[in-house]
């Protein structure tokens, strides 16, 4: 089962989940499903693992 983590969008504060292996510490930007903002996990308002 894929590990996930939760990321809080720095633009709209939506908390959404992402796959750990693909996106955590990978340099790939996360895409907020609510406002469409793209940001690195290191720029998330909050990370919950
Ligand atoms: Zn957002």
mmCIF file of the protein (N, C-alpha, C, O) and its ligand, coordinates in Angstrom:
data_MODEL
# 
_entry.id   MODEL 
# 
loop_
_entity.id 
_entity.type 
_entity.pdbx_number_of_molecules 
1 polymer     1 
2 non-polymer 1 
# 
_entity_poly.entity_id                      1 
_entity_poly.type                           'polypeptide(L)' 
_entity_poly.nstd_linkage                   no 
_entity_poly.nstd_monomer                   no 
_entity_poly.pdbx_seq_one_letter_code       
;(UNK)(UNK)(UNK)(UNK)(UNK)(UNK)(UNK)(UNK)(UNK)(UNK)(UNK)(UNK)(UNK)(UNK)(UNK)(UNK)
(UNK)(UNK)(UNK)(UNK)(UNK)(UNK)(UNK)(UNK)(UNK)(UNK)(UNK)(UNK)(UNK)(UNK)(UNK)(UNK)
(UNK)(UNK)(UNK)(UNK)(UNK)(UNK)(UNK)(UNK)(UNK)(UNK)(UNK)(UNK)(UNK)(UNK)(UNK)(UNK)
(UNK)
;
_entity_poly.pdbx_seq_one_letter_code_can   XXXXXXXXXXXXXXXXXXXXXXXXXXXXXXXXXXXXXXXXXXXXXXXXX 
_entity_poly.pdbx_strand_id                 A 
# 
loop_
_entity_poly_seq.entity_id 
_entity_poly_seq.num 
_entity_poly_seq.mon_id 
_entity_poly_seq.hetero 
1 1  UNK n 
1 2  UNK n 
1 3  UNK n 
1 4  UNK n 
1 5  UNK n 
1 6  UNK n 
1 7  UNK n 
1 8  UNK n 
1 9  UNK n 
1 10 UNK n 
1 11 UNK n 
1 12 UNK n 
1 13 UNK n 
1 14 UNK n 
1 15 UNK n 
1 16 UNK n 
1 17 UNK n 
1 18 UNK n 
1 19 UNK n 
1 20 UNK n 
1 21 UNK n 
1 22 UNK n 
1 23 UNK n 
1 24 UNK n 
1 25 UNK n 
1 26 UNK n 
1 27 UNK n 
1 28 UNK n 
1 29 UNK n 
1 30 UNK n 
1 31 UNK n 
1 32 UNK n 
1 33 UNK n 
1 34 UNK n 
1 35 UNK n 
1 36 UNK n 
1 37 UNK n 
1 38 UNK n 
1 39 UNK n 
1 40 UNK n 
1 41 UNK n 
1 42 UNK n 
1 43 UNK n 
1 44 UNK n 
1 45 UNK n 
1 46 UNK n 
1 47 UNK n 
1 48 UNK n 
1 49 UNK n 
# 
loop_
_struct_asym.id 
_struct_asym.entity_id 
A 1 
B 2 
# 
loop_
_chem_comp.id 
_chem_comp.type 
_chem_comp.mon_nstd_flag 
UNK 'L-peptide linking' . 
ZN  non-polymer         . 
# 
_pdbx_entity_nonpoly.entity_id   2 
_pdbx_entity_nonpoly.name        ? 
_pdbx_entity_nonpoly.comp_id     ZN 
# 
_pdbx_nonpoly_scheme.asym_id         B 
_pdbx_nonpoly_scheme.entity_id       2 
_pdbx_nonpoly_scheme.mon_id          ZN 
_pdbx_nonpoly_scheme.ndb_seq_num     1 
_pdbx_nonpoly_scheme.pdb_seq_num     101 
_pdbx_nonpoly_scheme.auth_seq_num    101 
_pdbx_nonpoly_scheme.pdb_mon_id      ZN 
_pdbx_nonpoly_scheme.auth_mon_id     ZN 
_pdbx_nonpoly_scheme.pdb_strand_id   A 
_pdbx_nonpoly_scheme.pdb_ins_code    . 
# 
loop_
_atom_site.group_PDB 
_atom_site.id 
_atom_site.type_symbol 
_atom_site.label_atom_id 
_atom_site.label_alt_id 
_atom_site.label_comp_id 
_atom_site.label_asym_id 
_atom_site.label_entity_id 
_atom_site.label_seq_id 
_atom_site.pdbx_PDB_ins_code 
_atom_site.Cartn_x 
_atom_site.Cartn_y 
_atom_site.Cartn_z 
_atom_site.occupancy 
_atom_site.B_iso_or_equiv 
_atom_site.pdbx_formal_charge 
_atom_site.auth_seq_id 
_atom_site.auth_comp_id 
_atom_site.auth_asym_id 
_atom_site.auth_atom_id 
_atom_site.pdbx_PDB_model_num 
ATOM   1   N  N  . UNK A 1 1  ? 0.848  -1.190 0.000  1.00 0.00 ? 1   UNK A N  1 
ATOM   2   C  CA . UNK A 1 1  ? 0.000  0.000  0.000  1.00 0.00 ? 1   UNK A CA 1 
ATOM   3   C  C  . UNK A 1 1  ? 0.884  1.240  0.000  1.00 0.00 ? 1   UNK A C  1 
ATOM   4   O  O  . UNK A 1 1  ? 1.845  1.325  0.765  1.00 0.00 ? 1   UNK A O  1 
ATOM   5   N  N  . UNK A 1 2  ? 0.565  2.171  -0.835 1.00 0.00 ? 2   UNK A N  1 
ATOM   6   C  CA . UNK A 1 2  ? 1.371  3.383  -0.949 1.00 0.00 ? 2   UNK A CA 1 
ATOM   7   C  C  . UNK A 1 2  ? 1.228  4.247  0.305  1.00 0.00 ? 2   UNK A C  1 
ATOM   8   O  O  . UNK A 1 2  ? 0.135  4.424  0.842  1.00 0.00 ? 2   UNK A O  1 
ATOM   9   N  N  . UNK A 1 3  ? 2.328  4.758  0.737  1.00 0.00 ? 3   UNK A N  1 
ATOM   10  C  CA . UNK A 1 3  ? 2.274  5.699  1.862  1.00 0.00 ? 3   UNK A CA 1 
ATOM   11  C  C  . UNK A 1 3  ? 1.798  7.041  1.352  1.00 0.00 ? 3   UNK A C  1 
ATOM   12  O  O  . UNK A 1 3  ? 2.107  7.441  0.229  1.00 0.00 ? 3   UNK A O  1 
ATOM   13  N  N  . UNK A 1 4  ? 1.053  7.724  2.179  1.00 0.00 ? 4   UNK A N  1 
ATOM   14  C  CA . UNK A 1 4  ? 0.627  9.072  1.826  1.00 0.00 ? 4   UNK A CA 1 
ATOM   15  C  C  . UNK A 1 4  ? 1.034  10.044 2.924  1.00 0.00 ? 4   UNK A C  1 
ATOM   16  O  O  . UNK A 1 4  ? 1.359  9.644  4.042  1.00 0.00 ? 4   UNK A O  1 
ATOM   17  N  N  . UNK A 1 5  ? 1.009  11.291 2.590  1.00 0.00 ? 5   UNK A N  1 
ATOM   18  C  CA . UNK A 1 5  ? 1.170  12.326 3.608  1.00 0.00 ? 5   UNK A CA 1 
ATOM   19  C  C  . UNK A 1 5  ? 0.144  13.416 3.294  1.00 0.00 ? 5   UNK A C  1 
ATOM   20  O  O  . UNK A 1 5  ? -0.428 13.464 2.205  1.00 0.00 ? 5   UNK A O  1 
ATOM   21  N  N  . UNK A 1 6  ? -0.065 14.267 4.258  1.00 0.00 ? 6   UNK A N  1 
ATOM   22  C  CA . UNK A 1 6  ? -1.010 15.362 4.074  1.00 0.00 ? 6   UNK A CA 1 
ATOM   23  C  C  . UNK A 1 6  ? -0.241 16.668 3.949  1.00 0.00 ? 6   UNK A C  1 
ATOM   24  O  O  . UNK A 1 6  ? 0.713  16.914 4.688  1.00 0.00 ? 6   UNK A O  1 
ATOM   25  N  N  . UNK A 1 7  ? -0.657 17.484 3.027  1.00 0.00 ? 7   UNK A N  1 
ATOM   26  C  CA . UNK A 1 7  ? -0.011 18.774 2.809  1.00 0.00 ? 7   UNK A CA 1 
ATOM   27  C  C  . UNK A 1 7  ? -1.061 19.878 2.887  1.00 0.00 ? 7   UNK A C  1 
ATOM   28  O  O  . UNK A 1 7  ? -2.164 19.742 2.358  1.00 0.00 ? 7   UNK A O  1 
ATOM   29  N  N  . UNK A 1 8  ? -0.707 20.959 3.547  1.00 0.00 ? 8   UNK A N  1 
ATOM   30  C  CA . UNK A 1 8  ? -1.617 22.104 3.609  1.00 0.00 ? 8   UNK A CA 1 
ATOM   31  C  C  . UNK A 1 8  ? -1.175 23.140 2.597  1.00 0.00 ? 8   UNK A C  1 
ATOM   32  O  O  . UNK A 1 8  ? -0.027 23.584 2.602  1.00 0.00 ? 8   UNK A O  1 
ATOM   33  N  N  . UNK A 1 9  ? -2.097 23.520 1.730  1.00 0.00 ? 9   UNK A N  1 
ATOM   34  C  CA . UNK A 1 9  ? -1.814 24.491 0.675  1.00 0.00 ? 9   UNK A CA 1 
ATOM   35  C  C  . UNK A 1 9  ? -1.484 25.862 1.281  1.00 0.00 ? 9   UNK A C  1 
ATOM   36  O  O  . UNK A 1 9  ? -2.222 26.350 2.137  1.00 0.00 ? 9   UNK A O  1 
ATOM   37  N  N  . UNK A 1 10 ? -0.384 26.486 0.845  1.00 0.00 ? 10  UNK A N  1 
ATOM   38  C  CA . UNK A 1 10 ? -0.028 27.804 1.375  1.00 0.00 ? 10  UNK A CA 1 
ATOM   39  C  C  . UNK A 1 10 ? -0.928 28.924 0.847  1.00 0.00 ? 10  UNK A C  1 
ATOM   40  O  O  . UNK A 1 10 ? -0.920 30.033 1.382  1.00 0.00 ? 10  UNK A O  1 
ATOM   41  N  N  . UNK A 1 11 ? -1.701 28.633 -0.199 1.00 0.00 ? 11  UNK A N  1 
ATOM   42  C  CA . UNK A 1 11 ? -2.569 29.660 -0.791 1.00 0.00 ? 11  UNK A CA 1 
ATOM   43  C  C  . UNK A 1 11 ? -3.962 29.672 -0.166 1.00 0.00 ? 11  UNK A C  1 
ATOM   44  O  O  . UNK A 1 11 ? -4.481 30.734 0.178  1.00 0.00 ? 11  UNK A O  1 
ATOM   45  N  N  . UNK A 1 12 ? -4.566 28.494 -0.019 1.00 0.00 ? 12  UNK A N  1 
ATOM   46  C  CA . UNK A 1 12 ? -5.968 28.450 0.431  1.00 0.00 ? 12  UNK A CA 1 
ATOM   47  C  C  . UNK A 1 12 ? -6.159 27.633 1.711  1.00 0.00 ? 12  UNK A C  1 
ATOM   48  O  O  . UNK A 1 12 ? -7.280 27.507 2.204  1.00 0.00 ? 12  UNK A O  1 
ATOM   49  N  N  . UNK A 1 13 ? -5.061 27.075 2.253  1.00 0.00 ? 13  UNK A N  1 
ATOM   50  C  CA . UNK A 1 13 ? -5.103 26.318 3.506  1.00 0.00 ? 13  UNK A CA 1 
ATOM   51  C  C  . UNK A 1 13 ? -5.884 25.007 3.420  1.00 0.00 ? 13  UNK A C  1 
ATOM   52  O  O  . UNK A 1 13 ? -6.251 24.429 4.443  1.00 0.00 ? 13  UNK A O  1 
ATOM   53  N  N  . UNK A 1 14 ? -6.133 24.545 2.205  1.00 0.00 ? 14  UNK A N  1 
ATOM   54  C  CA . UNK A 1 14 ? -6.761 23.231 2.046  1.00 0.00 ? 14  UNK A CA 1 
ATOM   55  C  C  . UNK A 1 14 ? -5.756 22.145 2.430  1.00 0.00 ? 14  UNK A C  1 
ATOM   56  O  O  . UNK A 1 14 ? -4.585 22.209 2.054  1.00 0.00 ? 14  UNK A O  1 
ATOM   57  N  N  . UNK A 1 15 ? -6.225 21.147 3.182  1.00 0.00 ? 15  UNK A N  1 
ATOM   58  C  CA . UNK A 1 15 ? -5.372 20.024 3.534  1.00 0.00 ? 15  UNK A CA 1 
ATOM   59  C  C  . UNK A 1 15 ? -5.731 18.851 2.618  1.00 0.00 ? 15  UNK A C  1 
ATOM   60  O  O  . UNK A 1 15 ? -6.879 18.406 2.594  1.00 0.00 ? 15  UNK A O  1 
ATOM   61  N  N  . UNK A 1 16 ? -4.765 18.365 1.880  1.00 0.00 ? 16  UNK A N  1 
ATOM   62  C  CA . UNK A 1 16 ? -5.043 17.256 0.960  1.00 0.00 ? 16  UNK A CA 1 
ATOM   63  C  C  . UNK A 1 16 ? -3.918 16.242 1.027  1.00 0.00 ? 16  UNK A C  1 
ATOM   64  O  O  . UNK A 1 16 ? -2.820 16.549 1.490  1.00 0.00 ? 16  UNK A O  1 
ATOM   65  N  N  . UNK A 1 17 ? -4.198 15.023 0.561  1.00 0.00 ? 17  UNK A N  1 
ATOM   66  C  CA . UNK A 1 17 ? -3.185 13.982 0.665  1.00 0.00 ? 17  UNK A CA 1 
ATOM   67  C  C  . UNK A 1 17 ? -2.447 13.789 -0.660 1.00 0.00 ? 17  UNK A C  1 
ATOM   68  O  O  . UNK A 1 17 ? -2.972 14.063 -1.739 1.00 0.00 ? 17  UNK A O  1 
ATOM   69  N  N  . UNK A 1 18 ? -1.211 13.309 -0.536 1.00 0.00 ? 18  UNK A N  1 
ATOM   70  C  CA . UNK A 1 18 ? -0.378 13.052 -1.701 1.00 0.00 ? 18  UNK A CA 1 
ATOM   71  C  C  . UNK A 1 18 ? 0.429  11.787 -1.436 1.00 0.00 ? 18  UNK A C  1 
ATOM   72  O  O  . UNK A 1 18 ? 0.641  11.390 -0.290 1.00 0.00 ? 18  UNK A O  1 
ATOM   73  N  N  . UNK A 1 19 ? 0.870  11.170 -2.517 1.00 0.00 ? 19  UNK A N  1 
ATOM   74  C  CA . UNK A 1 19 ? 1.648  9.944  -2.365 1.00 0.00 ? 19  UNK A CA 1 
ATOM   75  C  C  . UNK A 1 19 ? 3.082  10.257 -1.972 1.00 0.00 ? 19  UNK A C  1 
ATOM   76  O  O  . UNK A 1 19 ? 3.756  11.078 -2.593 1.00 0.00 ? 19  UNK A O  1 
ATOM   77  N  N  . UNK A 1 20 ? 3.524  9.583  -0.931 1.00 0.00 ? 20  UNK A N  1 
ATOM   78  C  CA . UNK A 1 20 ? 4.822  9.852  -0.353 1.00 0.00 ? 20  UNK A CA 1 
ATOM   79  C  C  . UNK A 1 20 ? 5.962  9.617  -1.346 1.00 0.00 ? 20  UNK A C  1 
ATOM   80  O  O  . UNK A 1 20 ? 6.824  10.478 -1.529 1.00 0.00 ? 20  UNK A O  1 
ATOM   81  N  N  . UNK A 1 21 ? 5.958  8.448  -1.982 1.00 0.00 ? 21  UNK A N  1 
ATOM   82  C  CA . UNK A 1 21 ? 7.072  8.072  -2.856 1.00 0.00 ? 21  UNK A CA 1 
ATOM   83  C  C  . UNK A 1 21 ? 7.257  8.998  -4.040 1.00 0.00 ? 21  UNK A C  1 
ATOM   84  O  O  . UNK A 1 21 ? 8.381  9.225  -4.488 1.00 0.00 ? 21  UNK A O  1 
ATOM   85  N  N  . UNK A 1 22 ? 6.144  9.542  -4.557 1.00 0.00 ? 22  UNK A N  1 
ATOM   86  C  CA . UNK A 1 22 ? 6.221  10.380 -5.744 1.00 0.00 ? 22  UNK A CA 1 
ATOM   87  C  C  . UNK A 1 22 ? 6.558  11.823 -5.420 1.00 0.00 ? 22  UNK A C  1 
ATOM   88  O  O  . UNK A 1 22 ? 7.231  12.492 -6.204 1.00 0.00 ? 22  UNK A O  1 
ATOM   89  N  N  . UNK A 1 23 ? 6.100  12.312 -4.277 1.00 0.00 ? 23  UNK A N  1 
ATOM   90  C  CA . UNK A 1 23 ? 6.090  13.756 -4.086 1.00 0.00 ? 23  UNK A CA 1 
ATOM   91  C  C  . UNK A 1 23 ? 6.866  14.270 -2.879 1.00 0.00 ? 23  UNK A C  1 
ATOM   92  O  O  . UNK A 1 23 ? 7.224  15.446 -2.828 1.00 0.00 ? 23  UNK A O  1 
ATOM   93  N  N  . UNK A 1 24 ? 7.124  13.409 -1.919 1.00 0.00 ? 24  UNK A N  1 
ATOM   94  C  CA . UNK A 1 24 ? 7.778  13.903 -0.714 1.00 0.00 ? 24  UNK A CA 1 
ATOM   95  C  C  . UNK A 1 24 ? 9.287  13.973 -0.948 1.00 0.00 ? 24  UNK A C  1 
ATOM   96  O  O  . UNK A 1 24 ? 9.904  12.973 -1.317 1.00 0.00 ? 24  UNK A O  1 
ATOM   97  N  N  . UNK A 1 25 ? 9.883  15.150 -0.737 1.00 0.00 ? 25  UNK A N  1 
ATOM   98  C  CA . UNK A 1 25 ? 11.324 15.360 -0.892 1.00 0.00 ? 25  UNK A CA 1 
ATOM   99  C  C  . UNK A 1 25 ? 11.815 14.991 -2.291 1.00 0.00 ? 25  UNK A C  1 
ATOM   100 O  O  . UNK A 1 25 ? 12.962 14.576 -2.455 1.00 0.00 ? 25  UNK A O  1 
ATOM   101 N  N  . UNK A 1 26 ? 10.973 15.135 -3.276 1.00 0.00 ? 26  UNK A N  1 
ATOM   102 C  CA . UNK A 1 26 ? 11.333 14.698 -4.624 1.00 0.00 ? 26  UNK A CA 1 
ATOM   103 C  C  . UNK A 1 26 ? 11.641 15.859 -5.555 1.00 0.00 ? 26  UNK A C  1 
ATOM   104 O  O  . UNK A 1 26 ? 12.165 15.650 -6.649 1.00 0.00 ? 26  UNK A O  1 
ATOM   105 N  N  . UNK A 1 27 ? 11.321 17.090 -5.133 1.00 0.00 ? 27  UNK A N  1 
ATOM   106 C  CA . UNK A 1 27 ? 11.496 18.230 -6.024 1.00 0.00 ? 27  UNK A CA 1 
ATOM   107 C  C  . UNK A 1 27 ? 10.346 18.383 -7.004 1.00 0.00 ? 27  UNK A C  1 
ATOM   108 O  O  . UNK A 1 27 ? 10.355 19.288 -7.839 1.00 0.00 ? 27  UNK A O  1 
ATOM   109 N  N  . UNK A 1 28 ? 9.343  17.491 -6.904 1.00 0.00 ? 28  UNK A N  1 
ATOM   110 C  CA . UNK A 1 28 ? 8.155  17.594 -7.755 1.00 0.00 ? 28  UNK A CA 1 
ATOM   111 C  C  . UNK A 1 28 ? 7.098  18.411 -7.036 1.00 0.00 ? 28  UNK A C  1 
ATOM   112 O  O  . UNK A 1 28 ? 6.848  18.202 -5.849 1.00 0.00 ? 28  UNK A O  1 
ATOM   113 N  N  . UNK A 1 29 ? 6.471  19.347 -7.754 1.00 0.00 ? 29  UNK A N  1 
ATOM   114 C  CA . UNK A 1 29 ? 5.499  20.207 -7.107 1.00 0.00 ? 29  UNK A CA 1 
ATOM   115 C  C  . UNK A 1 29 ? 4.178  19.487 -6.850 1.00 0.00 ? 29  UNK A C  1 
ATOM   116 O  O  . UNK A 1 29 ? 3.720  18.675 -7.653 1.00 0.00 ? 29  UNK A O  1 
ATOM   117 N  N  . UNK A 1 30 ? 3.589  19.808 -5.719 1.00 0.00 ? 30  UNK A N  1 
ATOM   118 C  CA . UNK A 1 30 ? 2.252  19.322 -5.394 1.00 0.00 ? 30  UNK A CA 1 
ATOM   119 C  C  . UNK A 1 30 ? 1.235  20.230 -6.082 1.00 0.00 ? 30  UNK A C  1 
ATOM   120 O  O  . UNK A 1 30 ? 1.505  21.406 -6.327 1.00 0.00 ? 30  UNK A O  1 
ATOM   121 N  N  . UNK A 1 31 ? 0.076  19.678 -6.389 1.00 0.00 ? 31  UNK A N  1 
ATOM   122 C  CA . UNK A 1 31 ? -0.987 20.467 -7.008 1.00 0.00 ? 31  UNK A CA 1 
ATOM   123 C  C  . UNK A 1 31 ? -2.192 20.479 -6.081 1.00 0.00 ? 31  UNK A C  1 
ATOM   124 O  O  . UNK A 1 31 ? -2.766 19.431 -5.784 1.00 0.00 ? 31  UNK A O  1 
ATOM   125 N  N  . UNK A 1 32 ? -2.566 21.646 -5.632 1.00 0.00 ? 32  UNK A N  1 
ATOM   126 C  CA . UNK A 1 32 ? -3.723 21.759 -4.749 1.00 0.00 ? 32  UNK A CA 1 
ATOM   127 C  C  . UNK A 1 32 ? -5.001 21.481 -5.541 1.00 0.00 ? 32  UNK A C  1 
ATOM   128 O  O  . UNK A 1 32 ? -5.242 22.123 -6.563 1.00 0.00 ? 32  UNK A O  1 
ATOM   129 N  N  . UNK A 1 33 ? -5.826 20.528 -5.081 1.00 0.00 ? 33  UNK A N  1 
ATOM   130 C  CA . UNK A 1 33 ? -7.063 20.193 -5.814 1.00 0.00 ? 33  UNK A CA 1 
ATOM   131 C  C  . UNK A 1 33 ? -8.137 21.262 -5.674 1.00 0.00 ? 33  UNK A C  1 
ATOM   132 O  O  . UNK A 1 33 ? -9.112 21.257 -6.425 1.00 0.00 ? 33  UNK A O  1 
ATOM   133 N  N  . UNK A 1 34 ? -7.974 22.166 -4.739 1.00 0.00 ? 34  UNK A N  1 
ATOM   134 C  CA . UNK A 1 34 ? -8.999 23.172 -4.485 1.00 0.00 ? 34  UNK A CA 1 
ATOM   135 C  C  . UNK A 1 34 ? -8.771 24.457 -5.279 1.00 0.00 ? 34  UNK A C  1 
ATOM   136 O  O  . UNK A 1 34 ? -9.684 24.961 -5.933 1.00 0.00 ? 34  UNK A O  1 
ATOM   137 N  N  . UNK A 1 35 ? -7.539 24.985 -5.216 1.00 0.00 ? 35  UNK A N  1 
ATOM   138 C  CA . UNK A 1 35 ? -7.288 26.267 -5.889 1.00 0.00 ? 35  UNK A CA 1 
ATOM   139 C  C  . UNK A 1 35 ? -6.323 26.148 -7.058 1.00 0.00 ? 35  UNK A C  1 
ATOM   140 O  O  . UNK A 1 35 ? -6.123 27.116 -7.792 1.00 0.00 ? 35  UNK A O  1 
ATOM   141 N  N  . UNK A 1 36 ? -5.712 24.963 -7.248 1.00 0.00 ? 36  UNK A N  1 
ATOM   142 C  CA . UNK A 1 36 ? -4.831 24.758 -8.381 1.00 0.00 ? 36  UNK A CA 1 
ATOM   143 C  C  . UNK A 1 36 ? -3.421 25.270 -8.176 1.00 0.00 ? 36  UNK A C  1 
ATOM   144 O  O  . UNK A 1 36 ? -2.629 25.265 -9.119 1.00 0.00 ? 36  UNK A O  1 
ATOM   145 N  N  . UNK A 1 37 ? -3.079 25.714 -6.973 1.00 0.00 ? 37  UNK A N  1 
ATOM   146 C  CA . UNK A 1 37 ? -1.726 26.193 -6.700 1.00 0.00 ? 37  UNK A CA 1 
ATOM   147 C  C  . UNK A 1 37 ? -0.731 25.037 -6.791 1.00 0.00 ? 37  UNK A C  1 
ATOM   148 O  O  . UNK A 1 37 ? -1.033 23.912 -6.393 1.00 0.00 ? 37  UNK A O  1 
ATOM   149 N  N  . UNK A 1 38 ? 0.450  25.324 -7.316 1.00 0.00 ? 38  UNK A N  1 
ATOM   150 C  CA . UNK A 1 38 ? 1.513  24.335 -7.363 1.00 0.00 ? 38  UNK A CA 1 
ATOM   151 C  C  . UNK A 1 38 ? 2.620  24.790 -6.437 1.00 0.00 ? 38  UNK A C  1 
ATOM   152 O  O  . UNK A 1 38 ? 3.052  25.941 -6.487 1.00 0.00 ? 38  UNK A O  1 
ATOM   153 N  N  . UNK A 1 39 ? 3.080  23.877 -5.588 1.00 0.00 ? 39  UNK A N  1 
ATOM   154 C  CA . UNK A 1 39 ? 4.122  24.246 -4.628 1.00 0.00 ? 39  UNK A CA 1 
ATOM   155 C  C  . UNK A 1 39 ? 4.881  23.004 -4.200 1.00 0.00 ? 39  UNK A C  1 
ATOM   156 O  O  . UNK A 1 39 ? 4.343  21.898 -4.237 1.00 0.00 ? 39  UNK A O  1 
ATOM   157 N  N  . UNK A 1 40 ? 6.120  23.183 -3.799 1.00 0.00 ? 40  UNK A N  1 
ATOM   158 C  CA . UNK A 1 40 ? 6.925  22.077 -3.297 1.00 0.00 ? 40  UNK A CA 1 
ATOM   159 C  C  . UNK A 1 40 ? 6.480  21.701 -1.889 1.00 0.00 ? 40  UNK A C  1 
ATOM   160 O  O  . UNK A 1 40 ? 5.923  22.524 -1.162 1.00 0.00 ? 40  UNK A O  1 
ATOM   161 N  N  . UNK A 1 41 ? 6.730  20.451 -1.512 1.00 0.00 ? 41  UNK A N  1 
ATOM   162 C  CA . UNK A 1 41 ? 6.341  20.031 -0.164 1.00 0.00 ? 41  UNK A CA 1 
ATOM   163 C  C  . UNK A 1 41 ? 7.015  20.894 0.901  1.00 0.00 ? 41  UNK A C  1 
ATOM   164 O  O  . UNK A 1 41 ? 6.454  21.124 1.972  1.00 0.00 ? 41  UNK A O  1 
ATOM   165 N  N  . UNK A 1 42 ? 8.223  21.370 0.594  1.00 0.00 ? 42  UNK A N  1 
ATOM   166 C  CA . UNK A 1 42 ? 8.927  22.209 1.569  1.00 0.00 ? 42  UNK A CA 1 
ATOM   167 C  C  . UNK A 1 42 ? 8.273  23.586 1.717  1.00 0.00 ? 42  UNK A C  1 
ATOM   168 O  O  . UNK A 1 42 ? 8.542  24.298 2.685  1.00 0.00 ? 42  UNK A O  1 
ATOM   169 N  N  . UNK A 1 43 ? 7.420  23.963 0.765  1.00 0.00 ? 43  UNK A N  1 
ATOM   170 C  CA . UNK A 1 43 ? 6.728  25.252 0.839  1.00 0.00 ? 43  UNK A CA 1 
ATOM   171 C  C  . UNK A 1 43 ? 5.305  25.119 1.374  1.00 0.00 ? 43  UNK A C  1 
ATOM   172 O  O  . UNK A 1 43 ? 4.589  26.113 1.499  1.00 0.00 ? 43  UNK A O  1 
ATOM   173 N  N  . UNK A 1 44 ? 4.900  23.897 1.688  1.00 0.00 ? 44  UNK A N  1 
ATOM   174 C  CA . UNK A 1 44 ? 3.553  23.679 2.235  1.00 0.00 ? 44  UNK A CA 1 
ATOM   175 C  C  . UNK A 1 44 ? 3.430  24.397 3.586  1.00 0.00 ? 44  UNK A C  1 
ATOM   176 O  O  . UNK A 1 44 ? 4.399  24.518 4.335  1.00 0.00 ? 44  UNK A O  1 
ATOM   177 N  N  . UNK A 1 45 ? 2.229  24.859 3.867  1.00 0.00 ? 45  UNK A N  1 
ATOM   178 C  CA . UNK A 1 45 ? 1.985  25.517 5.150  1.00 0.00 ? 45  UNK A CA 1 
ATOM   179 C  C  . UNK A 1 45 ? 2.167  24.525 6.297  1.00 0.00 ? 45  UNK A C  1 
ATOM   180 O  O  . UNK A 1 45 ? 2.555  24.898 7.404  1.00 0.00 ? 45  UNK A O  1 
ATOM   181 N  N  . UNK A 1 46 ? 1.879  23.254 6.009  1.00 0.00 ? 46  UNK A N  1 
ATOM   182 C  CA . UNK A 1 46 ? 1.983  22.216 7.031  1.00 0.00 ? 46  UNK A CA 1 
ATOM   183 C  C  . UNK A 1 46 ? 2.096  20.866 6.331  1.00 0.00 ? 46  UNK A C  1 
ATOM   184 O  O  . UNK A 1 46 ? 1.479  20.644 5.289  1.00 0.00 ? 46  UNK A O  1 
ATOM   185 N  N  . UNK A 1 47 ? 2.878  19.983 6.902  1.00 0.00 ? 47  UNK A N  1 
ATOM   186 C  CA . UNK A 1 47 ? 2.984  18.606 6.402  1.00 0.00 ? 47  UNK A CA 1 
ATOM   187 C  C  . UNK A 1 47 ? 2.639  17.673 7.554  1.00 0.00 ? 47  UNK A C  1 
ATOM   188 O  O  . UNK A 1 47 ? 3.170  17.807 8.657  1.00 0.00 ? 47  UNK A O  1 
ATOM   189 N  N  . UNK A 1 48 ? 1.758  16.742 7.293  1.00 0.00 ? 48  UNK A N  1 
ATOM   190 C  CA . UNK A 1 48 ? 1.415  15.735 8.292  1.00 0.00 ? 48  UNK A CA 1 
ATOM   191 C  C  . UNK A 1 48 ? 1.742  14.371 7.708  1.00 0.00 ? 48  UNK A C  1 
ATOM   192 O  O  . UNK A 1 48 ? 1.171  13.967 6.695  1.00 0.00 ? 48  UNK A O  1 
ATOM   193 N  N  . UNK A 1 49 ? 2.662  13.665 8.348  1.00 0.00 ? 49  UNK A N  1 
ATOM   194 C  CA . UNK A 1 49 ? 3.084  12.369 7.815  1.00 0.00 ? 49  UNK A CA 1 
ATOM   195 C  C  . UNK A 1 49 ? 2.597  11.230 8.695  1.00 0.00 ? 49  UNK A C  1 
ATOM   196 O  O  . UNK A 1 49 ? 2.859  10.065 8.399  1.00 0.00 ? 49  UNK A O  1 
HETATM 197 ZN ZN . ZN  B 2 .  ? -4.974 25.657 -2.502 1.00 0.00 ? 101 ZN  A ZN 1 
# 
